[in-house]
Amino acid sequence: MTTASDTQTTLGAQFQRNPVVRNAISAIVEELRAAQAPITDVRPARSPELAQAYAQMLENAGDIRGRALLYPYLGSGMGNGALVELADGSVKFDMISGIGVQFFGHSDPLLMQAALEGAAGGDTIMQGHLQGNNDAYEFARVLLDQAMKGSALAHVFLCNSGAMANENALKICYQKHAPASRVIAFAGCFMGRSVTMAQIGDSAAGRDGVPLSTLVDYMPFYDHAAAKRMSAGDVSGSTRYIDMCVWHLRQYIERYPKQHACFIFELVQGEGGFNTAPPEFFRALMEVCKDAKIAVWDDEVQTFGRTTEMYCYDALGLGDMVDVVCVGKMSQVCAVLYTSEYNPRAGLLSATFLGSTDAVRAGRSILERLRDNGHYGPDGKHAKHFKMFEQRARALAQRHPDWFPANRDVHDIVSGLGGMMRMTPFGGKKDAITKLCRTLFDEGVITFYCGHDPYHLRMLPPLGVFQESQWDRVFELVESGMAKVAAQHKN
Ligand SMILES: Cc1ncc(COP(=O)(O)O)c(C=O)c1O
């Protein structure tokens, strides 16, 4: 029989609150905590048998893809914070976190709980734009509330990948400024791997064989080393460099009047090399865009969540300038955010999927933890971790100056912002840096490279769970790996 109180709530809500379901979720999470507890440091494969089975799995994976995996990495499905167990039972520090996706590391109990609640509270695995549940909009609400604090962004459209967020952003800019068909982008930018994003992204290999149909004008990114060289008299090199770039931008606008729909800004270049720039560089260019009615589009797929504010435009005080912003990676569900002025007409944006039910639940949990737990600001966790990284990297360079030869294009052997960290040993030479990544993987630290020439050793550590006390152990392993690569390069 249906009672009065039953009619005040749905069967779905009742199931999610059902004590049997809740206790079962708690029991799984407790089991997880017990299972992950023994993972406390790096270790080799658990047995020769597992090592052999692992080699076979890697070979199969390579056969299936038609190309060997870049890293011999297949997870076992278990980890503990920044430490991850691979399918041979070995354990490594994950200092690249799936290129920034696993900001709360591996087997995080709260994310496991959110995912289980998603499984119990979701009638579908995937949610879409035609049929979704309210939890997708609860996730989007948190994203938007944080965005609205420092900008005029007013709406969010959710999607499945950073490239797709960028595709949607580009359509929004094109529609708003039709028939303008050109885009402006920075040299060295990366935007994803769809046909259009591969054309805009500044990598010849990334568009190898792709017909070019998108009209892109490239601007130089800020170059600290060049700006330093340009210093003369009373005028700082930075001012001269910025003036030169503003002149360069105006040239494009004069050459193609009213033909640019947008300028894509990556406020800290990710794949391009963790390149930073002073806020006044971006502001000067953005002001030219505003005058010329060119959309300011900020691609935060890699920077989102990990610099010293949730949105990097806030970290650089540029919230008043952005029209369209894309986020992804650590948010689990990707999104394009836009101001009311850029809200597109019906029919432009849609998709079968917006994300899985557990991803929207976990994504919301991530945003709330980032918002509420002292991650941001000049004294926040991200700024503090960056300092700890920087101190150890500089100490390493002091102990081994021969590992850090000068290169006129490397303004500093350490750079980045918040949870985007890079250092540049071996003069930034590609061969040595890629060798170093492989050697560190074998030592038990997963890193990656970034940049073009020079190349850098890149870390996107899972700062949501990384312990300050773990930096020393990570650098001990890094030093041991670097010693091996340095020895090889001597011979
Ligand atoms: C700045 C930037 N934009 C877009 C993308 C593409 O994101 P996805 O790989 O999720 O398509 C990336 C991925 O690395 C990125 O760094």
The ligand as a Gaussian input file, in Angstrom:
#p B3LYP/6-31G(d) Opt

LIG

0 1
 C       44.796000      22.232000     -23.621000
 C       44.116000      20.984000     -24.108000
 N       43.001000      21.093000     -24.849000
 C       42.346000      20.011000     -25.297000
 C       42.802000      18.738000     -25.028000
 C       42.074000      17.532000     -25.558000
 O       41.439000      16.846000     -24.551000
 P       40.964000      15.342000     -24.798000
 O       42.210000      14.524000     -24.905000
 O       40.129000      15.018000     -23.593000
 O       40.167000      15.337000     -26.056000
 C       43.955000      18.579000     -24.251000
 C       44.484000      17.241000     -23.955000
 O       45.602000      17.036000     -23.566000
 C       44.630000      19.735000     -23.789000
 O       45.762000      19.648000     -23.064000

